[in-house]
Amino acid sequence: MAFKKVTSVDYLVVHCAATPPDMDIGAAEIDEWHRAKSWLAIGYHYVIRRDGTLETGRAANTVGAHVRGFNNVSQGICMVGGVDEKGKAKNNFTKAQKTTLKTLLTALNHQHPEARIVGHRDLDDSKECPCFDVKSWWRRVNK
């Protein structure tokens, strides 16, 4: 089965990996998790590790698997972390991750100026992901 092409990028969607702060994984591990669910590959287009390193997942021009109902019109960015040691949602992302996120979203927003920058929870209210209000954060860091 081949990957479908994205029709447009209307949303840049920020996610979390729902991993505790001491678990430093990247795109390769998430790819394994997603393939274990019988997906074609990692569902996200980008992954930001705990140290701020940016890794690529699916090709940017292909449909992701990260937010039901919006995959064909979005790109997904996953930040490693997002839960505490007990698995409860927590905004525990590092300064390096937030810096990389801002840089990446700025670049992607230049490529797709009409795209809305949102968190997963903004498109699916049953989720807490990514454990912070992306829209408010984005407004604040762009003042």
C-alpha positions as CSV (number, residue, x, y, z in Angstrom):
1,M,0.0,0.0,0.0
2,A,1.4,3.4,-1.0
3,F,1.2,6.7,0.9
4,K,-1.5,9.1,-0.3
5,K,-0.5,12.7,-1.1
6,V,-1.7,15.6,1.1
7,T,-4.3,17.7,-0.7
8,S,-3.5,20.9,1.3
9,V,-2.0,21.8,4.6
10,D,-4.8,23.6,6.5
11,Y,-3.5,22.6,10.0
12,L,-0.1,22.2,11.7
13,V,-1.0,19.9,14.6
14,V,1.2,19.6,17.7
15,H,1.1,16.3,19.6
16,C,2.9,14.7,22.5
17,A,4.3,11.2,22.6
18,A,2.7,10.6,26.0
19,T,6.0,9.5,27.5
20,P,7.5,10.4,30.8
21,P,10.3,13.0,31.0
22,D,13.1,10.4,31.5
23,M,12.1,8.5,28.3
24,D,14.1,10.0,25.4
25,I,12.9,8.4,22.3
26,G,12.7,9.6,18.7
27,A,11.2,9.0,15.3
28,A,12.6,5.4,15.0
29,E,10.9,4.2,18.2
30,I,7.6,5.9,17.4
31,D,7.8,4.3,13.9
32,E,8.2,0.9,15.6
33,W,5.2,1.6,17.8
34,H,3.0,2.7,14.9
35,R,4.0,-0.3,12.7
36,A,3.1,-2.6,15.6
37,K,-0.4,-1.2,15.2
38,S,-0.3,-2.3,11.5
39,W,0.2,1.3,10.3
40,L,2.3,1.9,7.2
41,A,4.8,3.9,9.2
42,I,5.2,6.6,11.8
43,G,2.1,8.8,11.8
44,Y,3.8,12.1,12.4
45,H,5.8,14.2,10.0
46,Y,8.2,15.5,12.6
47,V,9.4,14.5,16.0
48,I,11.1,16.8,18.5
49,R,13.3,14.9,21.0
50,R,13.9,16.0,24.6
51,D,17.2,17.7,23.7
52,G,15.4,19.7,21.0
53,T,16.7,17.6,18.1
54,L,14.3,17.6,15.2
55,E,13.7,14.3,13.4
56,T,11.6,13.6,10.3
57,G,8.9,11.0,10.2
58,R,6.6,10.7,7.2
59,A,7.4,12.8,4.1
60,A,5.8,16.2,4.4
61,N,3.8,15.8,1.2
62,T,2.1,12.5,2.4
63,V,-1.0,12.0,4.5
64,G,-0.1,11.4,8.1
65,A,-1.9,9.3,10.7
66,H,-2.1,11.6,13.7
67,V,-5.6,13.2,14.0
68,R,-8.7,11.4,12.8
69,G,-10.6,13.4,10.2
70,F,-7.8,15.9,9.5
71,N,-4.9,13.7,8.3
72,N,-5.3,14.6,4.7
73,V,-5.2,18.4,5.4
74,S,-2.5,18.6,8.0
75,Q,1.0,17.9,9.1
76,G,1.7,16.4,12.5
77,I,4.5,17.4,14.9
78,C,5.2,15.1,17.9
79,M,7.0,16.4,21.0
80,V,8.5,13.6,23.1
81,G,7.2,13.8,26.7
82,G,3.8,15.0,27.9
83,V,3.0,12.8,30.9
84,D,4.5,12.5,34.4
85,E,5.9,9.3,35.9
86,K,2.4,8.1,36.7
87,G,1.1,8.6,33.1
88,K,-0.9,11.8,33.9
89,A,-0.9,14.6,31.3
90,K,1.9,17.2,32.1
91,N,3.5,20.0,30.2
92,N,7.0,18.8,30.9
93,F,8.6,19.8,27.6
94,T,12.1,21.2,27.7
95,K,13.1,24.7,26.7
96,A,15.1,23.2,23.8
97,Q,11.9,21.4,22.6
98,K,9.9,24.6,22.7
99,T,12.7,26.5,20.9
100,T,12.7,23.9,18.1
101,L,8.9,23.8,18.0
102,K,8.9,27.6,17.5
103,T,11.5,27.4,14.7
104,L,9.8,24.6,13.0
105,L,6.3,26.1,13.1
106,T,7.7,29.4,11.9
107,A,9.2,27.7,8.8
108,L,6.1,25.6,8.2
109,N,3.9,28.6,8.6
110,H,5.9,30.4,5.9
111,Q,5.4,27.4,3.6
112,H,1.7,27.2,4.5
113,P,0.6,30.7,5.5
114,E,-3.1,29.8,5.7
115,A,-2.5,26.8,8.0
116,R,-3.9,27.1,11.5
117,I,-1.5,26.1,14.3
118,V,-3.3,23.9,16.8
119,G,-2.8,21.2,19.4
120,H,-4.3,17.7,18.9
121,R,-6.8,18.5,21.6
122,D,-8.2,21.4,19.6
123,L,-9.3,19.0,16.9
124,D,-10.4,16.2,19.2
125,D,-11.7,17.3,22.6
126,S,-11.5,13.8,24.0
127,K,-7.6,14.3,24.1
128,E,-5.4,16.2,26.4
129,C,-2.5,16.0,23.9
130,P,-0.2,17.9,23.8
131,C,-0.8,18.9,27.4
132,F,-0.6,22.6,26.8
133,D,-2.6,25.2,24.9
134,V,-0.7,25.5,21.6
135,K,-2.8,28.4,20.3
136,S,-2.2,30.6,23.3
137,W,1.5,29.6,23.4
138,W,1.9,30.4,19.7
139,R,0.3,33.9,20.2
140,R,2.6,34.5,23.2
141,V,5.9,33.6,21.5
142,N,5.1,35.6,18.4
143,K,4.4,39.0,20.1
